[in-house]
Amino acid sequence: MKSKGTKDPAELTDEEILKNVKLTKSVLISFSVIFVLLLATCLYITVTKGFSVFSVLPLTFFPILVTNIITHSKMTDEVKKRNLI
């Protein structure tokens, strides 16, 4: 089931899809950097202080990262399909 605010990439205009590709790329990069920092911090805390609630935090945010990767790949595939690059 789709959320109300999202459209299928095939339904977007060329201008909208190029804008969304830039947006999804920046979101993906920033979230990936934050995720890696979170993972490193949680690993450090787990090694130094033992297993705790913070040890499972990366597992809770991993599906969001995967969703961002899938969304960005769909957008770039549509751009390539339309020969916009």
C-alpha positions as CSV (number, residue, x, y, z in Angstrom):
1,M,0.0,0.0,0.0
2,K,1.3,3.4,-1.0
3,S,1.3,6.4,1.2
4,K,-0.7,9.4,0.0
5,G,2.3,11.7,-0.8
6,T,4.3,9.4,-3.0
7,K,3.9,8.9,-6.7
8,D,5.2,6.1,-8.9
9,P,8.3,7.3,-10.7
10,A,6.7,6.6,-14.0
11,E,3.9,9.2,-13.2
12,L,6.3,12.0,-12.6
13,T,7.3,14.7,-15.1
14,D,10.9,14.9,-16.3
15,E,11.5,18.0,-14.1
16,E,10.0,16.3,-11.0
17,I,12.0,13.1,-11.4
18,L,15.3,15.0,-11.8
19,K,14.5,17.0,-8.6
20,N,13.6,13.8,-6.8
21,V,16.8,12.0,-7.9
22,K,18.8,14.9,-6.4
23,L,16.7,14.8,-3.2
24,T,16.9,11.0,-2.8
25,K,20.7,11.1,-3.4
26,S,21.3,13.7,-0.7
27,V,19.0,11.9,1.7
28,L,20.7,8.6,1.0
29,I,24.2,10.0,1.5
30,S,23.4,11.8,4.7
31,F,21.5,8.9,6.2
32,S,24.3,6.5,5.2
33,V,26.9,8.6,7.0
34,I,24.7,8.9,10.1
35,F,24.1,5.1,10.0
36,V,27.8,4.3,9.8
37,L,28.5,6.6,12.7
38,L,25.7,5.0,14.7
39,L,27.0,1.6,13.9
40,A,30.5,2.4,14.9
41,T,29.3,4.0,18.2
42,C,27.1,1.1,19.1
43,L,29.9,-1.4,18.3
44,Y,32.3,0.6,20.5
45,I,29.7,0.7,23.4
46,T,29.1,-3.0,23.0
47,V,32.8,-3.9,23.1
48,T,33.6,-1.6,26.1
49,K,30.5,-1.9,28.3
50,G,28.9,-5.1,27.0
51,F,25.5,-5.8,25.4
52,S,22.8,-3.2,26.1
53,V,19.8,-1.6,24.4
54,F,22.1,0.6,22.3
55,S,23.6,-2.6,20.7
56,V,20.4,-3.2,18.7
57,L,19.9,0.4,17.5
58,P,21.5,-0.2,14.1
59,L,19.1,-3.1,13.5
60,T,16.1,-0.8,14.0
61,F,17.4,1.8,11.4
62,F,18.6,-0.7,8.8
63,P,15.2,-1.1,7.1
64,I,15.0,2.7,6.7
65,L,18.4,2.6,4.9
66,V,17.3,-0.2,2.7
67,T,14.1,1.7,1.8
68,N,16.2,4.8,0.9
69,I,18.4,2.7,-1.4
70,I,15.5,1.1,-3.2
71,T,13.8,4.5,-3.7
72,H,16.9,6.0,-5.1
73,S,17.5,3.1,-7.4
74,K,14.0,3.3,-8.7
75,M,14.4,7.0,-9.4
76,T,17.7,6.6,-11.2
77,D,16.3,3.7,-13.3
78,E,13.5,5.9,-14.4
79,V,15.9,8.7,-15.4
80,K,18.0,6.2,-17.4
81,K,14.8,4.8,-19.0
82,R,13.8,8.3,-20.1
83,N,17.4,9.2,-21.3
84,L,17.5,12.3,-19.1
85,I,21.2,12.0,-18.2
